[in-house]
Structure formats: structure tokens, C-alpha cells
Amino acid sequence: MKLSGKKVMIGCPVRDRAWILPRYLESIRALDYPPDLLEFCFIINDCSDNTPELLKEFAAQEQRPARLVHADSFKPGPFERGLYSFKRLAELRNILIGQFLLSSCDYLFSIDSDIAAASDSLNKLVQSGKDIVSALVWNGGAVNSPDIYNILQRDGTGRYIHIKSFPPETVFPVDCTGAAYLIKRWVLERAHVKYNADHGAEDIGFCKAAQQAGAGIFCHSGVRCFHYMKKPQAIF
């Protein structure tokens, strides 16, 4: 399918990810997508490692536009998985949306900085033509579960539950996703969808608002990304 010249901004909030950033940046650089249709944006916040320096080096080496936005809170809380503030994450992701809207890009590819994307992932997601479509990302590493992914559906009570059974190599509807997903511009520009922590995790707030605005949310099970959920422990 022809890509029709769709421009994509790739980015995410980033904090203390020096341990995985080189692998992440290599992954997004290797995406099989026309280079002149890509640009990057990273929201750098409250870092205590050399994350800012790594991103500055990346931006200096890139021929494509690469925005680095500093958004320190000056009251940094914990950032380890499960301890961070969803309200703060919503604020940071909304800053990314604001930067995206200053660009001329057609899509925002929100891919977290501990994700490694397959080279064909962006191409396939754009080709799906969906309002919001995610890659399939295994999230079970944090809870030692083999069947926890980044996709959820609402049950009869309205509670969000993980989708554990899904068709292979197929685009299928979900109620919520996160980690690595493509968003059409109209969802952010005309529908003014933003992140919020009113329902727990900021991705739930975003997806709920997107559905209320009429956007369809999908997952492409043929696009799989690897999630480095834990920082390796030093071995002495």
C-alpha cells in the first residue's frame, strides 16, 4: 500500500533512561520509512543521569528535525515502574502533543523509550489507516506473566481488563492501549484529545477521551515490539 507522503513525528517523555536509550534510538533510526517524512521530539524531565547528553548527541547527528524539550518539575517524585505519578505523566505527554501540533506531521508515533521497534512496524501501522493503532507489546515482565500485553478491553461493568486472546497478524479493535501506538492528527487537533489521570493510568484517560470523540482504537498483532521493562542489575 502506498504511504501517500504521510509525515510522522516520533517521540515520548524521557527520564533517566541512559541504560536503554542507545538501543531505543538505534531502533527508531532503523525504521523502514521514508527519512524525509520523519521527525523526532523528546520531552526530557528531571534526569539524574546522562539522558539529556545522549539525546543532544542524537539530535546533533540527525539530519531530520529533532526537538528536545526540557520540562523539569523541580519537585521530582519516584519514576520507577509502578511508583510514578500518572498525573505527571499525563502532563508530560500533553506537552508532547503540544509540540506535535506545532509541526506539520500527519501522525504522532508515541513509542516509549524502553521499547525496541521492529523495522517494519511504523510502515505497517500507517498502512492500517486507523485513527489510533498500536503495536503488540508484551508487558508481562513486570508481573512475571506470559500473557499480559499493552491492550485492554472493558468488561460488562466498565472495568478495563487485559486482552489475552487475539487473532494473529490482524488489526483488531481494543478499548485501551499504550507503550507504542500511532495517532492520527485529527484526534489531537480537531478533537482536542488529551491525556489525564482521572481514571488511573494516563493511557486509559487518553483512550477513553479518544473513544468519546469518535476515534477508533486498534492493535496490529502483526507488529510486535520488545519491551525492556527492567533496568539490568549490576553483577559484581
C-alpha positions in Angstrom: 0.0 0.0 0.0 1.3 3.4 -0.9 2.1 5.7 2.1 0.8 8.8 0.3 3.6 11.0 1.9 2.3 10.8 5.5 4.6 12.7 7.8 5.2 11.2 11.3 6.6 12.6 14.5 8.2 10.0 16.8 8.6 10.8 20.4 7.9 10.4 24.1 8.7 11.8 27.6 12.2 10.6 28.8 13.7 10.4 32.2 16.8 8.6 33.4 16.8 6.1 30.5 20.5 6.2 29.7 20.7 2.5 30.3 18.4 1.7 27.3 18.5 4.9 25.2 21.2 3.9 22.7 19.2 0.7 21.9 16.0 2.7 21.6 17.4 5.4 19.4 19.0 2.8 17.2 15.6 1.1 16.9 13.8 4.3 15.8 16.6 5.3 13.4 16.3 1.9 11.7 12.6 2.2 11.0 11.8 1.4 7.3 10.1 4.6 6.5 11.0 7.5 4.1 13.6 9.6 6.0 12.2 12.9 4.8 8.8 12.1 6.3 10.1 11.6 9.8 10.9 13.9 12.7 11.5 13.4 16.4 10.5 15.0 19.7 11.6 14.1 23.3 10.3 15.7 26.5 13.2 15.5 28.9 12.3 15.7 32.5 14.0 15.5 35.9 17.0 13.5 34.8 19.8 12.5 37.1 21.8 10.5 34.6 23.3 11.4 31.1 20.0 11.0 29.3 20.0 14.7 28.2 23.5 14.4 26.7 22.6 11.2 24.8 19.6 12.9 23.3 21.5 16.1 22.5 24.1 13.9 20.6 21.3 12.2 18.8 19.7 15.5 17.7 23.1 16.8 16.6 23.7 13.8 14.4 20.2 13.7 12.9 19.6 15.3 9.5 15.9 15.1 10.3 14.2 17.6 12.7 14.7 16.5 16.3 13.1 18.6 19.1 14.4 18.4 22.6 12.0 20.0 25.2 13.1 20.3 28.8 10.2 20.1 31.2 11.6 19.6 34.7 9.1 19.7 37.6 11.7 20.8 40.2 9.8 18.5 42.6 10.6 15.2 41.0 8.9 12.2 42.5 9.8 8.5 42.0 10.0 7.3 38.4 10.4 3.5 38.9 7.7 1.4 37.3 4.6 1.3 39.5 5.7 4.3 41.6 5.5 7.2 39.3 2.7 9.8 39.1 0.1 9.2 36.4 -0.8 12.9 36.7 2.7 13.9 35.9 3.0 11.5 33.0 -0.3 13.0 31.6 1.3 16.5 31.8 4.4 15.3 30.0 2.5 13.5 27.3 0.3 16.6 26.8 3.5 18.7 26.3 4.4 16.2 23.5 1.0 16.7 22.0 1.6 20.4 22.0 4.9 20.1 20.2 3.3 17.7 17.7 0.6 20.3 16.9 3.3 22.9 16.2 4.6 20.6 13.4 3.1 19.7 10.0 3.1 16.0 10.8 0.1 13.8 10.0 0.7 11.2 12.7 2.2 11.1 16.2 4.0 7.8 16.9 4.2 7.6 20.6 6.7 5.0 21.5 8.2 4.8 25.0 11.9 5.0 25.5 12.2 1.4 26.7 10.7 -0.1 23.6 12.6 -1.6 20.7 10.5 -1.5 17.5 10.8 -3.8 14.5 12.0 -2.0 11.4 8.7 -2.5 9.6 6.5 -1.5 12.5 5.8 2.1 11.5 5.1 1.3 7.9 2.5 -1.3 8.9 0.8 0.9 11.4 0.5 3.8 8.9 -0.8 1.3 6.3 -3.6 0.2 8.6 -5.3 3.6 8.2 -6.7 3.6 11.7 -7.3 6.6 14.0 -5.2 5.0 16.7 -3.4 1.8 16.3 -0.8 0.2 18.5 1.9 -2.4 18.1 1.6 -5.5 20.3 3.9 -5.1 23.3 4.4 -7.7 25.9 4.1 -6.1 29.4 4.2 -9.2 31.5 7.8 -8.8 32.5 6.9 -6.6 35.5 4.5 -9.1 36.9 6.1 -12.3 35.6 3.1 -13.2 33.4 3.3 -14.6 29.8 0.0 -13.2 28.5 -0.1 -9.5 29.7 0.1 -7.1 26.7 -0.5 -3.4 26.2 -4.1 -3.9 25.1 -7.2 -3.8 27.2 -11.0 -4.0 26.8 -13.9 -3.0 29.0 -16.0 -5.8 30.6 -19.7 -5.6 31.4 -19.0 -3.5 34.4 -16.9 -1.0 32.6 -13.7 -2.3 34.2 -10.6 -2.4 31.9 -9.1 -5.9 31.6 -6.1 -7.2 29.7 -6.9 -8.9 26.3 -5.1 -12.3 26.5 -6.5 -13.9 23.3 -6.4 -12.2 20.0 -6.2 -13.1 16.2 -2.7 -13.3 14.8 -1.3 -10.9 12.1 -4.5 -8.9 12.3 -5.8 -5.4 13.1 -8.5 -5.7 15.7 -10.4 -3.3 18.0 -9.4 -2.6 21.6 -10.6 -0.1 24.2 -7.2 1.0 25.5 -3.6 0.7 24.6 -0.2 2.2 25.3 3.6 1.9 25.0 3.8 2.1 21.2 0.9 3.5 19.2 0.2 5.7 16.2 -2.3 8.6 16.4 -3.9 10.5 13.5 -3.6 14.3 13.7 -7.3 14.9 13.8 -7.6 13.1 17.1 -5.3 15.6 18.7 -6.1 18.7 16.7 -9.8 18.7 15.8 -11.0 16.5 18.7 -8.6 18.1 21.2 -8.0 14.7 22.9 -5.5 15.0 25.8 -4.1 12.7 28.5 -5.5 12.7 32.0 -5.2 10.6 35.2 -8.9 10.8 36.1 -9.3 7.0 35.5 -6.0 5.7 36.7 -3.1 5.3 34.2 -2.8 8.3 31.8 -3.2 6.0 28.7 -6.7 5.0 30.0 -7.7 8.6 30.3 -6.4 9.3 26.8 -8.1 6.3 25.2 -11.4 7.0 27.0 -11.4 10.6 25.7 -10.5 9.4 22.2 -13.4 7.0 22.0 -15.8 9.7 23.3 -14.5 11.9 20.4 -15.3 9.1 17.9 -11.9 7.7 17.3 -11.4 4.0 16.8 -8.7 2.3 18.7 -7.0 -0.8 17.4 -4.0 -3.1 17.8 -2.0 -4.7 14.9 -1.0 -8.1 16.2 1.4 -8.5 13.3 3.5 -5.6 14.6 5.5 -6.7 17.7 7.8 -4.5 19.8 10.1 -5.6 22.6 9.7 -4.0 26.0 12.8 -3.6 28.2 10.8 -3.2 31.4 13.5 -3.5 33.9 16.9 -1.9 34.2 19.6 -4.6 34.3 21.1 -5.2 37.7 24.9 -4.8 38.1 26.8 -8.0 38.5 29.9 -7.9 40.7 
